[in-house]
Amino acid sequence: MTIATTDIAEISLDSCRSIRKLRSDSWALLVDDLGRLSTISPDHFDFIATLKKVARTIEVLTPIETYWAFPGARNLAELNGMIERRELVQAHLAARRIHKMLADQTYRHDSVSLEEERQAQLSRPYFEVLIVDEVSASEQEALRRRVQRKRSVDDDFVFNIVIVPSFEEALIATLVNFNLQAVVIRYGFPFHSQNHHLIAWPRVPDRLNARFEAIPESERGPLLGRQIAQLRPELDLYLVTGGNAEEIAARMSETFRRVFFREEDHDELFRSIMCGVALRQRAPFFNALRDHAKRPTSVFHALPVARGKSITNSNWISDLERFYGTNLFLAETSATSGGLDSLFRPVGPLKLAQESAARAFSAKRTLFVPSGTSTSNKVAVQALVRPGDVVLVDRNCHMSHHYGLMLARAQVNYLNAYPLNDYSIYGGVTLRELKRTLLDYKHAGSIDRVRLVLLTNCTFDGIVYNVKRVMMECL
């Protein structure tokens, strides 16, 4: 994604590849220029030039802020109104406050309105919900007020909404707004973005545009849902349709968590969003560990910590408790003390946690290893390699791979990476080196003994393989 920034020389070069960086730099530039304007008179020689810079920065931020709940298009419009009325001191204070809240991410806890401050909700995670619908400004305000009225002190989360009117803008918001956790797609929206002249959008091919215009309105939501699911599969998708909700739900159940008929139940949609996020946030093993730390139990296994008693009762090492905290020692457990499941045969919270991890990684199965990456490498090598198997391995791999190959009693053929002498580092193993070695085994009639190709990606010096091409060339 590229941004048109020809008129703003002060913005860093990172802007051409990062909307987030462009946004941050623009707010910082706006604060500096408004600070300058608030201290000089209108007849100062630099006043008009600085005012024009402010106008250009506002012009850059206007399309970007439509994809975020804070400060969002409304607060930016309020700030622009202050500037147009020459309330420059107030505008500088407002811009500085917004920039600070963005930099510190305190907007996730504080009020998102410039008119009032609410009590900080530090214990409740914050997220944003994208709503795709072509509605008027007054309808947007009514929708925001409706969401605010549904909030309760008993809610586990706090969320705000971002409303976009088109297919393209929904995809842009999906990519640039990292606060999004859910998307609500409603019926009746066009394809093209209003900001296409500012944001070059290479991901939507012409064939998709033609397909969009040709399909009935009831199918536009499902098409957008499939596109968003490809970009960010972790988001919860909800569809509000005017068509046959039952038929669409049966057909699109893998894409949408729920399908609603028109405006049938706002409360149900609100609760569905909250439950969906809660389901992803749950941590079965951590919750079990936290509950275990609260129990008044004694331990009799070999570890001498004794749930922190040996430290809290010590005359010499009480600073250890102050440094690490009490909960670290209260959470002490082992396979012999029980209460937390077993790594050998998990049936409780550990089993649930591994199932959740498998879904996150799109794996058939995920196993937790308590001994770090090095032991995980040895486990993986020994699981795949039999004694006498040939393994092709980058000579610059981590030492844990060498250990694993020794334990597996593999026959190792080390591959040499190419040097980058100008930088005093090594790159990766070339395709030529890899294929030459494989062909030598093939010509010798022993290609069937080659069990594994083991490469480090990226290398320890930051060189990245084209993984798909390497795999295809090997095959």
C-alpha positions as CSV (number, residue, x, y, z in Angstrom):
1,M,0.0,0.0,0.0
2,T,1.4,3.4,-1.0
3,I,0.6,6.9,0.2
4,A,0.6,10.2,-1.7
5,T,3.0,12.4,0.3
6,T,4.5,14.7,-2.2
7,D,3.4,17.8,-0.5
8,I,4.7,16.9,3.0
9,A,8.5,16.8,2.9
10,E,8.8,16.6,6.7
11,I,7.2,13.1,6.9
12,S,9.8,10.3,7.1
13,L,10.6,7.9,4.3
14,D,8.9,5.1,6.2
15,S,5.6,6.7,5.2
16,C,5.7,5.1,1.8
17,R,5.3,1.7,3.3
18,S,3.6,2.2,6.6
19,I,0.3,4.0,7.2
20,R,0.8,3.7,10.9
21,K,4.2,5.5,10.6
22,L,2.6,8.2,8.4
23,R,-0.1,8.7,10.9
24,S,2.3,9.0,13.8
25,D,4.6,11.4,12.0
26,S,1.7,13.5,10.8
27,W,0.3,14.0,14.3
28,A,3.8,14.9,15.6
29,L,4.2,17.4,12.8
30,L,0.8,18.9,13.5
31,V,1.6,19.4,17.2
32,D,4.9,21.2,16.3
33,D,3.3,23.5,13.7
34,L,0.3,24.3,15.9
35,G,2.7,25.0,18.8
36,R,4.5,27.5,16.5
37,L,1.2,29.1,15.4
38,S,0.0,29.5,19.0
39,T,3.1,31.6,19.9
40,I,3.3,34.0,16.9
41,S,0.9,36.7,15.7
42,P,-1.1,36.5,12.4
43,D,1.1,39.3,10.9
44,H,4.3,37.3,11.6
45,F,6.2,36.5,8.4
46,D,6.0,32.7,9.1
47,F,2.4,32.6,10.0
48,I,0.8,31.9,6.6
49,A,3.4,29.3,5.6
50,T,3.0,27.4,8.8
51,L,-0.8,27.6,8.5
52,K,-0.6,26.0,5.0
53,K,1.6,23.2,6.4
54,V,-1.0,22.5,9.0
55,A,-3.7,22.4,6.3
56,R,-1.7,19.9,4.3
57,T,-1.2,17.7,7.3
58,I,-4.9,17.8,8.1
59,E,-5.5,16.8,4.5
60,V,-3.3,13.7,4.9
61,L,-4.8,12.7,8.2
62,T,-8.4,13.1,7.1
63,P,-8.7,9.9,5.1
64,I,-6.5,7.9,7.5
65,E,-8.5,8.8,10.7
66,T,-11.7,7.4,9.1
67,Y,-10.3,3.9,9.8
68,W,-9.8,4.4,13.6
69,A,-12.2,5.1,16.4
70,F,-9.7,7.4,18.2
71,P,-9.2,10.2,17.4
72,G,-11.3,9.4,14.4
73,A,-12.9,11.7,11.8
74,R,-15.1,13.5,14.3
75,N,-12.3,14.6,16.6
76,L,-10.1,15.6,13.7
77,A,-13.0,17.7,12.3
78,E,-13.4,19.4,15.7
79,L,-9.7,20.1,15.7
80,N,-9.9,21.5,12.2
81,G,-12.8,23.7,13.2
82,M,-10.7,25.2,16.0
83,I,-7.9,26.0,13.5
84,E,-10.3,27.6,11.0
85,R,-11.7,29.8,13.8
86,R,-8.1,30.7,14.7
87,E,-8.5,29.2,18.2
88,L,-4.8,28.1,17.8
89,V,-3.9,27.8,21.5
90,Q,-6.9,25.4,22.1
91,A,-6.1,23.6,18.9
92,H,-2.5,23.1,20.0
93,L,-3.5,21.7,23.4
94,A,-6.1,19.4,21.8
95,A,-3.6,18.1,19.2
96,R,-0.9,17.6,21.8
97,R,-3.4,15.6,24.0
98,I,-4.4,13.4,21.1
99,H,-0.8,12.8,20.0
100,K,0.2,11.9,23.6
101,M,-2.8,9.5,24.0
102,L,-1.9,7.8,20.7
103,A,1.8,7.5,21.6
104,D,1.1,6.2,25.1
105,Q,-2.1,4.3,24.0
106,T,-4.0,5.8,27.0
107,Y,-6.9,6.2,24.6
108,R,-7.5,2.5,25.2
109,H,-8.5,3.4,28.8
110,D,-9.6,7.0,28.7
111,S,-12.6,8.7,27.1
112,V,-12.4,9.1,23.3
113,S,-14.3,12.4,23.3
114,L,-12.6,15.7,23.4
115,E,-15.5,17.2,25.4
116,E,-15.2,15.2,28.6
117,E,-12.9,12.8,30.5
118,R,-14.3,9.6,32.0
119,Q,-12.9,7.4,34.6
120,A,-10.1,5.2,33.3
121,Q,-11.0,1.5,32.8
122,L,-7.5,0.1,33.3
123,S,-8.6,-3.4,34.0
124,R,-10.8,-3.9,30.9
125,P,-9.1,-4.5,27.5
126,Y,-10.2,-2.2,24.7
127,F,-10.9,-3.1,21.0
128,E,-12.7,-1.7,18.0
129,V,-15.4,-3.1,15.8
130,L,-15.6,-2.3,12.1
131,I,-19.1,-1.7,10.7
132,V,-19.5,-1.8,6.9
133,D,-22.6,0.2,5.8
134,E,-23.3,3.3,3.8
135,V,-25.2,5.5,6.3
136,S,-25.5,9.2,6.8
137,A,-23.6,11.2,9.5
138,S,-26.6,11.4,11.7
139,E,-27.2,7.6,11.5
140,Q,-23.5,7.1,12.4
141,E,-23.9,9.2,15.5
142,A,-27.1,7.3,16.5
143,L,-25.3,4.0,16.1
144,R,-22.4,5.2,18.3
145,R,-24.8,6.4,21.0
146,R,-26.6,3.1,20.8
147,V,-23.4,1.2,21.4
148,Q,-22.5,3.5,24.3
149,R,-25.9,2.9,26.0
150,K,-25.3,-0.8,25.9
151,R,-22.1,-0.6,27.9
152,S,-22.1,-1.9,31.4
153,V,-19.6,-1.8,34.3
154,D,-19.9,-5.6,34.3
155,D,-18.6,-6.0,30.8
156,D,-15.2,-7.7,30.4
157,F,-14.2,-5.4,27.6
158,V,-14.8,-1.9,26.2
159,F,-15.1,-1.3,22.5
160,N,-15.8,1.5,20.1
161,I,-16.9,1.4,16.5
162,V,-15.5,2.4,13.1
163,I,-17.9,2.9,10.3
164,V,-16.8,2.7,6.6
165,P,-19.2,2.9,3.6
166,S,-17.6,0.7,0.9
167,F,-16.0,-2.6,0.0
168,E,-12.5,-1.1,-0.6
169,E,-12.5,0.9,2.6
170,A,-13.5,-2.1,4.6
171,L,-10.4,-3.9,3.3
172,I,-8.1,-0.9,4.0
173,A,-9.4,-0.6,7.5
174,T,-8.9,-4.3,8.0
175,L,-5.2,-4.0,7.1
176,V,-4.3,-0.7,8.9
177,N,-6.3,-0.8,12.1
178,F,-4.7,-3.2,14.6
179,N,-7.4,-2.5,17.2
180,L,-10.0,-4.4,15.2
181,Q,-11.3,-7.6,16.8
182,A,-14.7,-7.9,14.9
183,V,-16.4,-6.8,11.7
184,V,-20.1,-6.3,11.2
185,I,-21.0,-6.4,7.5
186,R,-24.4,-4.9,6.7
187,Y,-26.2,-4.7,3.4
188,G,-26.2,-2.0,0.8
189,F,-22.7,-0.6,0.2
190,P,-20.8,0.3,-2.9
191,F,-17.4,-1.0,-4.1
192,H,-15.1,2.0,-4.5
193,S,-13.3,3.9,-1.7
194,Q,-13.8,7.6,-1.4
195,N,-10.1,7.8,-0.6
196,H,-8.8,5.9,-3.6
197,H,-7.0,9.1,-4.9
198,L,-4.9,9.2,-1.7
199,I,-4.4,5.5,-1.0
200,A,-3.2,3.3,-3.8
201,W,-4.9,0.0,-3.3
202,P,-3.1,-2.9,-5.2
203,R,-4.9,-5.8,-3.5
204,V,-8.3,-5.5,-5.2
205,P,-8.0,-6.7,-8.8
206,D,-10.3,-5.4,-11.6
207,R,-12.0,-8.8,-11.9
208,L,-13.2,-8.5,-8.3
209,N,-14.7,-5.1,-9.1
210,A,-16.5,-6.4,-12.1
211,R,-17.7,-9.4,-10.1
212,F,-18.9,-7.1,-7.3
213,E,-21.0,-5.0,-9.7
214,A,-22.6,-8.1,-11.3
215,I,-23.7,-9.9,-8.2
216,P,-26.9,-9.1,-6.3
217,E,-26.8,-6.9,-3.2
218,S,-27.5,-9.8,-0.9
219,E,-24.2,-11.5,-2.0
220,R,-22.0,-8.5,-1.5
221,G,-21.7,-9.0,2.2
222,P,-20.6,-12.7,1.9
223,L,-18.0,-11.7,-0.8
224,L,-16.5,-9.1,1.5
225,G,-16.5,-11.5,4.4
226,R,-14.5,-14.0,2.4
227,Q,-11.9,-11.3,1.4
228,I,-11.5,-10.1,5.0
229,A,-11.2,-13.7,6.3
230,Q,-8.2,-14.1,3.9
231,L,-6.5,-10.9,5.1
232,R,-7.1,-11.4,8.8
233,P,-8.5,-14.8,9.7
234,E,-8.5,-14.0,13.4
235,L,-11.3,-11.5,13.2
236,D,-14.8,-12.4,14.1
237,L,-17.2,-11.7,11.2
238,Y,-20.9,-11.0,11.6
239,L,-23.4,-10.5,8.7
240,V,-26.6,-8.5,8.9
241,T,-28.6,-9.4,5.8
242,G,-32.0,-8.5,4.3
243,G,-32.2,-11.9,2.5
244,N,-32.7,-15.4,3.6
245,A,-30.6,-15.5,6.8
246,E,-31.0,-19.2,7.4
247,E,-29.8,-20.1,3.9
248,I,-26.8,-17.7,4.1
249,A,-25.9,-18.9,7.6
250,A,-25.9,-22.6,6.4
251,R,-23.8,-21.7,3.4
252,M,-21.3,-19.2,5.1
253,S,-20.9,-20.8,8.5
254,E,-17.2,-21.1,8.1
255,T,-16.8,-17.4,7.3
256,F,-19.3,-15.8,9.7
257,R,-19.8,-16.5,13.4
258,R,-23.4,-15.4,13.2
259,V,-25.9,-14.1,10.6
260,F,-28.6,-11.7,11.6
261,F,-31.8,-10.7,9.7
262,R,-31.9,-7.0,9.2
263,E,-32.0,-5.2,12.6
264,E,-33.6,-8.0,14.5
265,D,-31.7,-7.8,17.7
266,H,-29.0,-5.2,18.5
267,D,-28.6,-6.7,22.0
268,E,-27.8,-10.1,20.6
269,L,-25.3,-8.7,18.2
270,F,-23.6,-6.7,21.0
271,R,-23.4,-9.8,23.2
272,S,-22.2,-12.0,20.4
273,I,-19.3,-9.6,19.8
274,M,-18.3,-9.6,23.5
275,C,-18.6,-13.4,23.7
276,G,-16.5,-13.9,20.6
277,V,-13.6,-11.8,21.9
278,A,-13.9,-13.4,25.4
279,L,-13.6,-16.8,23.7
280,R,-10.3,-15.8,22.1
281,Q,-9.0,-14.2,25.2
282,R,-9.5,-17.1,27.5
283,A,-6.3,-18.8,28.8
284,P,-7.2,-22.1,30.4
285,F,-3.8,-23.0,31.7
286,F,-3.0,-19.5,33.1
287,N,-6.4,-19.4,34.8
288,A,-5.8,-22.8,36.4
289,L,-2.3,-21.6,37.5
290,R,-3.8,-18.4,39.0
291,D,-6.5,-20.4,40.8
292,H,-3.8,-22.8,42.1
293,A,-1.8,-19.9,43.5
294,K,-4.9,-18.9,45.6
295,R,-5.2,-22.3,47.3
296,P,-4.0,-22.9,50.8
297,T,-2.0,-26.0,50.0
298,S,1.3,-27.3,51.1
299,V,3.8,-29.0,48.8
300,F,6.1,-32.0,49.6
301,H,8.0,-32.4,46.4
302,A,11.8,-31.9,46.0
303,L,11.8,-28.2,45.1
304,P,12.9,-26.3,48.2
305,V,11.0,-23.1,47.5
306,A,7.8,-24.3,49.4
307,R,5.5,-21.8,47.7
308,G,7.7,-18.9,48.8
309,K,7.8,-19.7,52.5
310,S,11.6,-20.3,52.3
311,I,12.0,-16.8,50.9
312,T,9.4,-14.8,52.9
313,N,10.7,-16.3,56.2
314,S,14.3,-15.7,55.3
315,N,16.4,-13.0,57.0
316,W,18.6,-12.6,54.0
317,I,16.8,-13.1,50.7
318,S,13.5,-11.2,51.2
319,D,14.6,-8.9,48.3
320,L,14.1,-11.9,46.0
321,E,10.4,-11.7,46.7
322,R,10.3,-8.0,46.2
323,F,12.0,-8.4,42.9
324,Y,9.9,-11.3,41.4
325,G,6.7,-10.8,43.3
326,T,4.8,-13.2,45.5
327,N,2.6,-14.8,42.8
328,L,5.7,-16.3,41.1
329,F,6.3,-18.5,44.2
330,L,2.7,-19.2,45.0
331,A,2.2,-20.6,41.6
332,E,4.9,-23.3,42.2
333,T,3.8,-26.7,41.2
334,S,5.0,-30.0,39.8
335,A,3.7,-33.3,38.3
336,T,3.7,-34.7,41.9
337,S,1.7,-32.0,43.5
338,G,-1.3,-32.1,41.1
339,G,-3.9,-29.5,40.4
340,L,-2.7,-28.3,37.0
341,D,-2.8,-31.3,34.6
342,S,0.0,-33.4,33.2
343,L,2.3,-32.8,30.3
344,F,2.4,-36.5,29.7
345,R,-1.3,-37.1,29.4
346,P,-3.2,-33.7,29.5
347,V,-6.9,-34.0,30.2
348,G,-7.8,-30.6,31.7
349,P,-6.7,-27.0,31.3
350,L,-3.4,-27.9,29.6
351,K,-5.3,-29.9,27.0
352,L,-7.7,-27.0,26.4
353,A,-4.7,-24.6,26.0
354,Q,-3.0,-26.8,23.5
355,E,-6.2,-27.1,21.5
356,S,-6.5,-23.3,21.4
357,A,-2.9,-23.0,20.3
358,A,-3.4,-25.5,17.5
359,R,-6.3,-23.5,16.2
360,A,-4.2,-20.3,16.4
361,F,-1.4,-22.0,14.4
362,S,-3.8,-23.8,12.0
363,A,-2.1,-27.1,13.1
364,K,-3.6,-30.5,13.6
365,R,-2.1,-30.7,17.0
366,T,0.1,-28.5,19.3
367,L,2.2,-29.7,22.2
368,F,3.8,-27.5,24.8
369,V,7.4,-27.9,25.8
370,P,8.6,-26.4,29.1
371,S,12.3,-26.4,28.2
372,G,12.5,-23.7,25.6
373,T,13.3,-23.5,21.9
374,S,16.5,-25.6,22.1
375,T,14.7,-28.6,23.5
376,S,11.9,-28.1,21.1
377,N,14.4,-28.3,18.2
378,K,15.8,-31.6,19.6
379,V,12.3,-33.0,20.1
380,A,11.3,-32.1,16.5
381,V,14.5,-33.7,15.0
382,Q,14.3,-36.9,17.0
383,A,10.6,-37.2,16.1
384,L,11.4,-37.0,12.4
385,V,14.7,-38.7,12.0
386,R,15.5,-42.4,12.4
387,P,19.0,-43.8,13.0
388,G,21.1,-43.7,9.8
389,D,18.8,-41.2,8.0
390,V,20.6,-38.6,6.0
391,V,19.9,-35.0,7.0
392,L,21.0,-32.0,5.0
393,V,21.6,-29.1,7.4
394,D,23.0,-25.6,7.2
395,R,26.4,-25.5,8.9
396,N,25.4,-22.2,10.6
397,C,22.3,-23.6,12.3
398,H,21.7,-23.4,16.0
399,M,23.7,-25.8,18.2
400,S,20.5,-27.5,19.4
401,H,20.1,-28.9,15.9
402,H,23.5,-30.5,16.1
403,Y,22.7,-32.0,19.5
404,G,19.4,-33.3,18.2
405,L,21.0,-34.9,15.2
406,M,23.6,-36.6,17.4
407,L,20.9,-37.9,19.7
408,A,18.9,-39.2,16.7
409,R,22.1,-40.9,15.3
410,A,21.6,-39.3,11.9
411,Q,24.1,-39.2,9.1
412,V,24.6,-35.4,8.7
413,N,25.7,-33.6,5.5
414,Y,26.5,-30.0,6.2
415,L,25.7,-27.4,3.6
416,N,27.8,-24.2,3.3
417,A,26.1,-20.8,3.2
418,Y,27.4,-18.2,0.8
419,P,29.5,-15.4,2.3
420,L,28.6,-11.7,2.2
421,N,32.2,-10.3,2.5
422,D,31.2,-6.7,2.3
423,Y,29.1,-7.0,5.5
424,S,31.3,-9.7,7.2
425,I,28.3,-12.0,7.5
426,Y,27.0,-15.2,5.9
427,G,23.8,-15.5,3.9
428,G,21.8,-18.7,3.4
429,V,22.4,-21.9,1.6
430,T,22.0,-21.3,-2.2
431,L,19.5,-23.3,-4.3
432,R,22.5,-24.4,-6.4
433,E,24.3,-25.9,-3.4
434,L,21.1,-27.6,-2.1
435,K,20.1,-29.1,-5.5
436,R,23.6,-30.2,-6.3
437,T,23.7,-32.2,-3.0
438,L,20.3,-33.7,-3.6
439,L,21.3,-34.7,-7.2
440,D,24.5,-36.3,-5.9
441,Y,22.4,-38.6,-3.7
442,K,20.0,-39.2,-6.6
443,H,22.8,-40.2,-9.0
444,A,24.3,-42.5,-6.3
445,G,20.9,-44.2,-5.9
446,S,20.5,-43.2,-2.3
447,I,18.0,-40.2,-2.5
448,D,15.5,-42.2,-0.5
449,R,17.8,-42.0,2.5
450,V,17.5,-38.2,2.6
451,R,15.0,-37.7,5.4
452,L,15.2,-34.1,6.2
453,V,16.4,-30.7,4.9
454,L,17.1,-28.4,7.9
455,L,17.5,-24.6,7.1
456,T,17.3,-21.6,9.4
457,N,14.9,-18.9,8.2
458,C,15.6,-16.2,8.7
459,T,19.4,-16.6,9.3
460,F,21.0,-15.2,12.4
461,D,22.1,-12.3,10.3
462,G,18.7,-11.6,8.9
463,I,18.8,-13.2,5.5
464,V,15.3,-14.6,4.5
465,Y,14.6,-17.6,2.2
466,N,11.8,-17.8,-0.3
467,V,10.4,-20.7,1.6
468,K,7.9,-21.8,-1.1
469,R,10.4,-21.7,-3.9
470,V,13.0,-23.7,-1.8
471,M,10.4,-26.4,-1.1
472,M,9.3,-26.6,-4.7
473,E,12.9,-26.8,-6.0
474,C,13.7,-29.6,-3.5
475,L,10.7,-31.6,-4.6
